[in-house]
Amino acid sequence: MRIGILGFGRFGAALGELVLESGLPLMAWDPAGTVPVTFRAQESEELAARAHALVLAVRKLGRLMP
């Protein structure tokens, strides 16, 4: 099962390490381009199409609490 991570900042990168340590295949994409080339998707659409499970790892913009 290929895990996809959309957003590869601190949380996404830490989660990616855990996914790799577990032996599962990983793909990731980040608009800042911070994903290592070995498992980088070229576009978010490619990530969504090829991942069996997709994790959204982005921070919420604006206020954190209503």
C-alpha atoms as one frame of an Amber mdcrd trajectory, in Angstrom:
protein
   0.000   0.000   0.000   1.543   3.318  -1.102   1.147   6.196   1.351   0.910
   9.717  -0.053   1.688  12.815   1.995   0.481  16.169   0.742   2.638  18.733
   2.548   6.183  17.930   3.582   7.020  20.408   6.322   7.958  19.358   9.846
   4.941  17.112  10.384   4.881  15.641   6.878   8.616  14.885   6.932   8.385
  13.242  10.376   5.425  11.159   9.225   7.330  10.242   6.063  10.212   8.895
   8.151   7.788   6.687  10.089   6.200   5.430   6.869   9.610   4.547   5.425
  10.694   2.864   8.678   7.570   0.706   8.525   8.596  -0.507   5.069   5.659
   1.006   3.193   6.210   2.789  -0.125   5.969   6.569   0.121   5.160   9.406
  -2.242   4.947  13.037  -1.226   4.376  16.461  -2.712   4.826  19.964  -1.353
   4.405  23.245  -3.251   7.683  24.461  -1.719   9.510  21.540  -3.337  11.049
  20.270  -0.088  10.452  16.575  -0.814  13.520  14.399  -1.536  13.622  13.393
  -5.187  13.532   9.660  -4.348   9.842   9.800  -3.463   8.690  13.169  -4.847
   5.517  13.341  -6.932   5.750  15.843  -9.785   2.272  17.275  -9.128  -0.374
  16.973  -6.420  -2.635  15.280  -8.985  -0.040  12.532  -9.515   0.160  12.002
  -5.763  -3.621  11.711  -5.451  -3.830   9.293  -8.381  -1.004   6.966  -7.268
  -1.416   6.846  -3.472  -3.607   4.206  -1.868  -3.949   6.350   1.265  -3.472
  10.111   1.316  -2.518  12.231   4.335  -3.106  15.970   4.253  -0.249  17.474
   6.299  -0.686  21.217   5.912  -1.224  23.902   8.486  -4.429  25.821   8.680
  -4.094  29.437   7.656  -5.648  32.070   9.862  -6.805  31.641  13.410  -6.328
  28.267  15.024  -9.451  28.521  17.184 -12.797  30.159  16.477
